[in-house]
Amino acid sequence: QVQLVESGGGLVQAGGSLRLSCAASGRTFSSAAMGWFRQAPGKEREFVAAINWSGGSTYYADSVKGRFTISRDNAKNTVYLQMNSLKPEDTANYFCAAGKGPSTFDVLSLTTVAYWGQGTQVTVSS
């Protein structure tokens, strides 16, 4: 069992930055791929970023590539999402996810996620 708790969301102006954190409990964290998804009101939950078990491989949605960076610290059981150059369309509830396996492919879609966090709200004003 893995429990995920996100933090770091808030209100920021367009062009600003935020860093989200996801603290994980459970012994399987260091062997699982981790990811971030987001869901805006009235829209489906969508993939944002993924990182493999070691941190050596990452993958991003086209909409955030070059602006967001995912990283992890296995010693602290924590995964991060650094968000720069934020846009109003980035406004959403952001969810941390643990994949069913160690590869980024294991956390690219809703069907491959094993565990979800409760979400943290990010609001970007124009």
Salt bridges, closest charged atoms under 4 A:
GLU46 OE2 - ARG38 NE 2.65
ASP62 OD1 - LYS65 NZ 3.09
ASP90 OD1 - ARG38 NH1 2.93
ASP90 OD2 - ARG67 NH1 2.75
